Amino acid sequence: MTIEVTYGTVTAAASDIRKAAGEIGTQLTTLQGRVANVVAGWDGEAKEAFHAKQRGWDQEVQGLKETLDAIATALDNSTAGYQGTDKRASLQFDF
C-alpha cells in the first residue's frame, strides 16, 4: 500500500477545519443574540427549561469545536512528522 502526502494539502485541511470551527462559534453567538431577544419576554418554567436546553446545546457545540481543533492540530502534527521522516530518508542518500 502506498500513501502519498502533500504537505500543503494537509496544512490547508487543518486551516479549513480551524476556520469551520471558528464559523460555528460565530454562528452560535449570532443565534444566541437573536434567541435572547425572544427569551427575554418569557417567565417561569418555560424560560428555565429553555435555558437548561440551551446550556446543553452550548456544551455540545463547544465539544464539537474542541474536536475540530484537535483534528486540525493532529493534521499539523502529522505534517511535521511526515516532513521529519522525509528529511531522515533523504539523509540516506548523503554519501
N, CA, C and O of each residue as an XYZ file, in Angstrom:
380
protein
N       0.848     -1.171      0.000
C       0.000      0.000      0.000
C       0.896      1.237      0.000
O       1.902      1.284      0.708
N       0.533      2.213     -0.780
C       1.299      3.450     -0.888
C       0.462      4.612     -0.382
O      -0.721      4.736     -0.700
N       1.093      5.448      0.400
C       0.437      6.662      0.888
C       1.226      7.847      0.363
O       2.443      7.923      0.534
N       0.528      8.765     -0.273
C       1.179      9.979     -0.759
C       0.648     11.159      0.047
O      -0.561     11.367      0.148
N       1.561     11.915      0.611
C       1.181     13.064      1.429
C       1.704     14.332      0.769
O       2.892     14.456      0.473
N       0.798     15.260      0.549
C       1.184     16.576      0.049
C       1.069     17.533      1.226
O      -0.032     17.800      1.709
N       2.199     18.047      1.686
C       2.216     18.864      2.900
C       1.248     20.037      2.813
O       0.513     20.316      3.760
N       1.251     20.713      1.689
C       0.373     21.873      1.530
C      -1.094     21.520      1.651
O      -1.880     22.290      2.204
N      -1.469     20.355      1.136
C      -2.866     19.924      1.203
C      -3.270     19.627      2.642
O      -4.358     20.003      3.078
N      -2.397     18.955      3.371
C      -2.699     18.631      4.773
C      -2.760     19.908      5.606
O      -3.640     20.056      6.454
N      -1.839     20.820      5.368
C      -1.835     22.099      6.084
C      -3.088     22.904      5.759
O      -3.678     23.525      6.642
N      -3.493     22.893      4.490
C      -4.716     23.604      4.091
C      -5.944     22.979      4.744
O      -6.860     23.692      5.152
N      -5.966     21.655      4.845
C      -7.093     20.984      5.500
C      -7.182     21.396      6.966
O      -8.274     21.648      7.476
N      -6.044     21.463      7.641
C      -6.027     21.897      9.043
C      -6.563     23.317      9.164
O      -7.342     23.619     10.068
N      -6.149     24.173      8.262
C      -6.620     25.561      8.274
C      -8.120     25.641      8.014
O      -8.829     26.405      8.669
N      -8.601     24.853      7.057
C     -10.037     24.839      6.749
C     -10.856     24.363      7.946
O     -11.932     24.894      8.223
N     -10.344     23.371      8.642
C     -11.053     22.844      9.814
C     -11.092     23.891     10.921
O     -12.125     24.065     11.569
N      -9.985     24.587     11.146
C      -9.974     25.657     12.160
C     -10.955     26.770     11.779
O     -11.659     27.307     12.634
N     -10.991     27.101     10.508
C     -11.912     28.136     10.036
C     -13.358     27.703     10.277
O     -14.176     28.504     10.728
N     -13.674     26.452      9.981
C     -15.027     25.936     10.201
C     -15.394     25.996     11.683
O     -16.519     26.356     12.032
N     -14.447     25.644     12.552
C     -14.700     25.705     13.996
C     -14.993     27.138     14.421
O     -15.892     27.377     15.227
N     -14.243     28.085     13.884
C     -14.482     29.497     14.200
C     -15.833     29.972     13.708
O     -16.520     30.728     14.395
N     -16.218     29.525     12.509
C     -17.515     29.920     11.964
C     -18.663     29.355     12.788
O     -19.692     30.007     12.962
N     -18.480     28.145     13.293
C     -19.500     27.560     14.163
C     -19.673     28.430     15.401
O     -20.799     28.702     15.816
N     -18.573     28.863     15.988
C     -18.639     29.733     17.169
C     -19.324     31.048     16.863
O     -20.135     31.526     17.657
N     -19.008     31.640     15.722
C     -19.629     32.910     15.324
C     -21.126     32.739     15.109
O     -21.921     33.566     15.555
N     -21.507     31.669     14.427
C     -22.928     31.421     14.182
C     -23.681     31.180     15.485
O     -24.814     31.632     15.644
N     -23.052     30.469     16.415
C     -23.694     30.227     17.707
C     -23.907     31.539     18.449
O     -24.974     31.759     19.023
N     -22.914     32.404     18.444
C     -23.034     33.699     19.118
C     -24.156     34.528     18.501
O     -24.936     35.153     19.219
N     -24.237     34.535     17.177
C     -25.300     35.267     16.484
C     -26.665     34.704     16.855
O     -27.593     35.457     17.149
N     -26.785     33.393     16.841
C     -28.049     32.745     17.184
C     -28.441     33.041     18.627
O     -29.607     33.315     18.913
N     -27.479     32.988     19.530
C     -27.773     33.267     20.937
C     -28.295     34.688     21.116
O     -29.198     34.924     21.919
N     -27.731     35.629     20.375
C     -28.202     37.012     20.453
C     -29.639     37.147     19.989
O     -30.431     37.861     20.605
N     -29.976     36.470     18.911
C     -31.349     36.531     18.391
C     -32.337     35.860     19.338
O     -33.430     36.370     19.585
N     -31.936     34.721     19.856
C     -32.819     33.979     20.759
C     -32.995     34.726     22.074
O     -34.078     34.697     22.659
N     -31.955     35.388     22.543
C     -32.032     36.118     23.813
C     -33.132     37.169     23.772
O     -33.806     37.403     24.775
N     -33.317     37.802     22.622
C     -34.382     38.801     22.496
C     -35.756     38.172     22.665
O     -36.647     38.781     23.259
N     -35.937     36.970     22.154
C     -37.225     36.281     22.280
C     -37.423     35.790     23.706
O     -38.487     35.979     24.295
N     -36.398     35.164     24.255
C     -36.496     34.561     25.586
C     -36.654     35.623     26.668
O     -37.198     35.341     27.736
N     -36.191     36.825     26.408
C     -36.292     37.900     27.404
C     -37.733     38.137     27.836
O     -37.981     38.569     28.961
N     -38.672     37.860     26.960
C     -40.075     38.062     27.291
C     -40.721     36.885     27.998
O     -41.890     36.960     28.376
N     -39.998     35.822     28.179
C     -40.546     34.638     28.828
C     -40.324     34.707     30.336
O     -39.417     35.383     30.820
N     -41.176     33.989     31.063
C     -41.044     33.887     32.517
C     -41.264     32.445     32.943
O     -41.787     31.629     32.184
N     -40.867     32.154     34.136
C     -41.201     30.888     34.770
C     -40.503     29.665     34.204
O     -39.353     29.709     33.769
N     -41.259     28.559     34.231
C     -40.702     27.257     33.884
C     -40.256     27.170     32.431
O     -39.253     26.524     32.126
N     -40.992     27.814     31.535
C     -40.620     27.772     30.115
C     -39.234     28.378     29.916
O     -38.402     27.836     29.188
N     -39.005     29.496     30.566
C     -37.712     30.169     30.441
C     -36.597     29.301     31.023
O     -35.539     29.154     30.412
N     -36.831     28.733     32.189
C     -35.827     27.883     32.834
C     -35.551     26.629     32.008
O     -34.399     26.219     31.859
N     -36.613     26.021     31.472
C     -36.443     24.816     30.656
C     -35.637     25.132     29.400
O     -34.768     24.359     28.998
N     -35.933     26.270     28.790
C     -35.183     26.653     27.596
C     -33.715     26.873     27.933
O     -32.837     26.390     27.218
N     -33.442     27.590     29.005
C     -32.048     27.854     29.387
C     -31.297     26.555     29.684
O     -30.114     26.433     29.364
N     -31.980     25.593     30.294
C     -31.344     24.299     30.562
C     -30.982     23.608     29.245
O     -29.886     23.067     29.102
N     -31.909     23.628     28.292
C     -31.635     23.033     26.976
C     -30.501     23.775     26.278
O     -29.618     23.157     25.682
N     -30.532     25.093     26.354
C     -29.513     25.893     25.684
C     -28.127     25.598     26.253
O     -27.152     25.530     25.504
N     -28.034     25.423     27.557
C     -26.742     25.081     28.158
C     -26.223     23.757     27.584
O     -25.034     23.613     27.299
N     -27.133     22.803     27.421
C     -26.747     21.521     26.826
C     -26.261     21.684     25.395
O     -25.250     21.097     25.007
N     -26.981     22.480     24.610
C     -26.575     22.732     23.220
C     -25.223     23.428     23.175
O     -24.359     23.087     22.368
N     -25.053     24.410     24.056
C     -23.784     25.146     24.097
C     -22.615     24.202     24.395
O     -21.546     24.313     23.795
N     -22.834     23.276     25.327
C     -21.785     22.315     25.664
C     -21.480     21.403     24.478
O     -20.322     21.078     24.216
N     -22.532     20.992     23.764
C     -22.337     20.136     22.586
C     -21.536     20.872     21.516
O     -20.620     20.306     20.919
N     -21.882     22.123     21.280
C     -21.176     22.913     20.269
C     -19.728     23.132     20.693
O     -18.821     23.046     19.866
N     -19.510     23.411     21.956
C     -18.142     23.586     22.453
C     -17.347     22.302     22.255
O     -16.180     22.340     21.864
N     -17.980     21.170     22.525
C     -17.321     19.883     22.307
C     -16.964     19.675     20.841
O     -15.888     19.168     20.524
N     -17.871     20.068     19.948
C     -17.607     19.963     18.516
C     -16.424     20.844     18.117
O     -15.543     20.416     17.372
N     -16.416     22.074     18.620
C     -15.306     22.984     18.312
C     -13.978     22.417     18.817
O     -12.969     22.474     18.116
N     -13.982     21.873     20.029
C     -12.760     21.297     20.589
C     -12.289     20.102     19.761
O     -11.091     19.927     19.539
N     -13.239     19.283     19.305
C     -12.892     18.141     18.467
C     -12.289     18.598     17.147
O     -11.285     18.049     16.695
N     -12.903     19.605     16.529
C     -12.370     20.131     15.269
C     -10.974     20.715     15.464
O     -10.090     20.508     14.632
N     -10.776     21.441     16.554
C      -9.445     21.991     16.845
C      -8.418     20.872     17.050
O      -7.275     20.983     16.606
N      -8.833     19.797     17.723
C      -7.926     18.667     17.949
C      -7.568     17.987     16.626
O      -6.426     17.574     16.425
N      -8.541     17.874     15.730
C      -8.273     17.279     14.416
C      -7.287     18.149     13.646
O      -6.346     17.638     13.038
N      -7.504     19.461     13.671
C      -6.600     20.380     12.972
C      -5.181     20.279     13.533
O      -4.211     20.269     12.775
N      -5.064     20.204     14.845
C      -3.748     20.065     15.474
C      -3.095     18.743     15.081
O      -1.895     18.694     14.809
N      -3.890     17.671     15.052
C      -3.351     16.369     14.647
C      -2.854     16.411     13.202
O      -1.822     15.822     12.883
N      -3.581     17.102     12.335
C      -3.130     17.238     10.948
C      -1.813     18.003     10.875
O      -0.896     17.609     10.155
N      -1.727     19.102     11.628
C      -0.469     19.863     11.657
C       0.683     19.002     12.165
O       1.780     19.025     11.607
N       0.424     18.248     13.222
C       1.461     17.379     13.781
C       1.866     16.285     12.796
O       3.040     15.928     12.702
N       0.886     15.756     12.064
C       1.218     14.708     11.095
C       2.082     15.270      9.974
O       2.987     14.593      9.487
N       1.807     16.504      9.564
C       2.636     17.127      8.533
C       4.074     17.248      9.015
O       5.011     16.931      8.283
N       4.242     17.704     10.239
C       5.591     17.823     10.802
C       6.262     16.453     10.869
O       7.452     16.324     10.582
N       5.499     15.437     11.248
C       6.047     14.081     11.317
C       6.462     13.558      9.951
O       7.535     12.975      9.796
N       5.605     13.770      8.969
C       5.940     13.336      7.608
C       7.174     14.067      7.083
O       8.030     13.467      6.434
N       7.255     15.357      7.368
C       8.419     16.124      6.913
C       9.699     15.617      7.575
O      10.741     15.513      6.929
N       9.613     15.305      8.857
C      10.774     14.765      9.563
C      11.209     13.429      8.987
O      12.401     13.183      8.804
N      10.244     12.570      8.702
C      10.549     11.271      8.100
C      11.173     11.450      6.723
O      12.134     10.770      6.365
N      10.608     12.376      5.963
C      11.149     12.680      4.632
C      12.604     13.139      4.722
O      13.456     12.705      3.946
N      12.869     14.014      5.671
C      14.224     14.551      5.849
C      15.195     13.430      6.224
O      16.288     13.333      5.666
N      14.787     12.592      7.169
C      15.652     11.476      7.585
C      15.905     10.521      6.415
O      17.019     10.025      6.243
N      14.881     10.270      5.623
C      15.045      9.385      4.466
C      16.000     10.000      3.447
O      16.797      9.291      2.832
N      15.920     11.311      3.269
C      16.803     11.968      2.293
C      18.264     11.883      2.713
O      19.159     11.885      1.868
N      18.505     11.807      4.018
C      19.883     11.713      4.511
C      20.529     10.376      4.142
O      21.754     10.249      4.154
N      19.705      9.387      3.818
C      20.231      8.086      3.410
C      20.997      8.183      2.092
O      21.793      7.306      1.759
N      20.748      9.252      1.354
C      21.395      9.419      0.060
C      22.643     10.295      0.135
O      23.290     10.547     -0.881
N      22.975     10.751      1.326
C      24.208     11.523      1.505
C      25.371     10.550      1.670
O      25.412      9.782      2.631
N      26.298     10.584      0.747
C      27.447      9.677      0.825
C      28.695     10.457      1.090
O      29.776      9.876      1.191
